[in-house]
């Protein structure tokens, strides 16, 4: 079971000792407790961001807790870091310093490998676009492929179907590009037109462009 500590957005006071406002709290039976009353005040905060340090500190600490904060727009709790024992954090920092050079070299190799993979995926997607839409200009096909294949974007090119060069996935990427680049769709959205209505308004223009690109030049 993972212990969870909350970084509150509102001013809260401890239900047991009444101190506050609390920078961090634990919810017990839906009542806030300060770290002293929750027996966690001896732990120190390790902010998120350093994966190796976080992993090692967690492994070295006999007691640890996840710190979360509610993101109002996304309507979910997101990790802010860990509370760990101070001695465990010190040991983890020493271990990270000892192999910092090796981890840096590994990161460089991993970055080069990912760059090669991304280049290959972009080239494959560009070729797939040209196969399905031979009338699409080569530079436009490359732009579409690079955009949809961007790592971490969540776009269709990074999906399993996109990486497999699925016909529907490739077509969806081309359609999205035409929608944003060759129609007034974005201007309609900025004017307050609902998304579904804006899509309906530009559907014929998109279909016409795709039909023209399907023709062999």
N, C-alpha and C positions, 0 to 999 in steps of 0.2 A: 504494500500500500504506500502511495506517495503522499508525503505531507505537503500541503499547499498553504502558502502565505500570500495574502492579498495586499497589493498596494492600492489603497482606496482612492476613489476619485472625490468622494465627499468627506467632510470632517466627521470622524467617528471617535468615540471614546470607549475605553475598555469597560465591559459590563461587570468586571470583577473588582478592579481597583479604581475605576472611573478616571484614569489618566487619559489625556488626549490633548489635541487631536493626534491620532496615531499615524505615523508614516507607513507602518506595516502592521498587519493584524492577522489573526487566525480566527476563523469562524467555527465556533463550537455550538452545536444546536442552534445555528443561525444567529448566535450572539457573538459580537466581536470581543476578542481577547488580545491584550498586548503581548509582545514576545516574552516579557518577564513572566506573566501569568501563564503563558503557554509553555514555559520552560524551554524557550528557544533563543533567549537573549544572548547566550554565549556564542552563537553562530555569527559569522561575518558574511556580508553580501559579496558575491562574485557576479558582476553584471554579465549578461550574455555577450557573445561576440567572439570569444576565443574557444573554439571547439575542443582543442586538445587540452587546454587548461581546465575547462569545465569537466571533461570526462575524467581526467586524472584526479581532480579535487573531489568529485563525487565518489570515485572508487576508494579514495583514501579516507573519506569521512565516514565515521560510524553512524552519524546522524546528519541528515541533510533535508532540505525542503525546497520546493520549487516556488519561485516568486512570480506572481501573475498580476496583470492589470487589465481591467476591462476596456476594450476598444469600443467606444460608443457607435461609431459609424459602421464598423464591421460586425457589431453585436456579438462579440466573443471575447473570451479571456486569452491574453497572449503572454508568453513567457518573457520575463524581464531579467531573469538570472537565477542563481541558486544561493541559498544560505548554507554554508558549510563550516566545519570546524576550522579555526584559525591555523592550527598546526597542519591539518590536511592541506589547506591552501598553500602554506609555505612549502610543503613537500612537493606539491604539484608544480609550483612555480620553479623550484629547483630542477625538477625533472624536465620541464619544458625548456629551460635555459640550456640544459646539458645536450639536448639533441635538436636545438633550434636550426642549426645548419642543415642537418639531414632532412628535417621537415620542410625547410625552404626549398631544397633541391627537389624533393618529392612534389611540392606544389608546382614548381616550374615544369616538371615533366608532365604532371596531370594537366596543366593549362595548355601545354603544347599538344597533348593527345586530344583534348577537347576541341582545340582549334582545328586540328586535322579532321576530326569527325564532323565538325560543323561545316567545314569547306566541302567535304564529300557529300553531305546531306543537301547542302544548297545546290551543288552541281546536279545531283540526281533529281531534285525537285524542279530545277530549271528545265532540265531535259524532259521531265514528265509534262510540264506546262506546255512546252513546245510540241510534244507529241499529241496532246489533246487539243491544243489550240495553235496550229502551225502558222496562223496569221498573226499571232502575238509577236511584236517586235522582240528580238533576242534580249536587248537591254532591259525591256520591261519584264520579260520572263525571269531574268536574273534578279531584278529588284523584288518581284513578288516572292520568289523563292527565299531570298535572304531575309525578307521581312517575316514570313510565316515560319521560318526555321530558326528564328532567334532563340537562343537558349534561355530558359527561364521565363519566356513570354507567355506560356500557356496557350499559344496559338495552335491552329490545326496542324501546322507543319511539325510541331513537337509531339503530337499525339502518336499513338501506336499506328493508327491508320495513315497518318502523314508520313511517318518514317517508312512505312511499307509502300508508299507511293500509291495508296488507294485512289481510284479514279474519283470517287465522291469527295474525298478529302482535298485532292488537288483542285478540283472544280470549285469547292467552297473557298479555297484560298484565293483563286482568281476572281471569283465573284465578289469577295470582300474587297479586294484591291480596286476593282472597277467601281464598286459602290462608293468608296471614299475618294477616289482620284478622278473619276470621269462623270460623276453625277452631282447634283446639288444636295446630296443626302446630308452632309455635315452641316450645311447652311440651314437646312430644314430643322435639324436637331437644335441648333443654336437659336432658331426662331421660336422654339417651344413646341414644335410638332412632335407628338408622341412617336416613339421609335417604330412601332408597327405600322402606323400610318405613313411615316416617312419612307419606310421600306416599300410599301405598296406603291407610293408615288413614283419611285425610281425603278421599279421592277422591269418595266418595259424597256427602259433605256439600257439597263444591264443586259437583258436578254439580247437586245439588238447588237450590242458590242461583242458579246460572247459568240453570237451567231456569225458575225463578221470574222472573228478570230478563228473560228472552226474551219473556215474556208482556206484551202491551200493557196498561198500567194503566188 
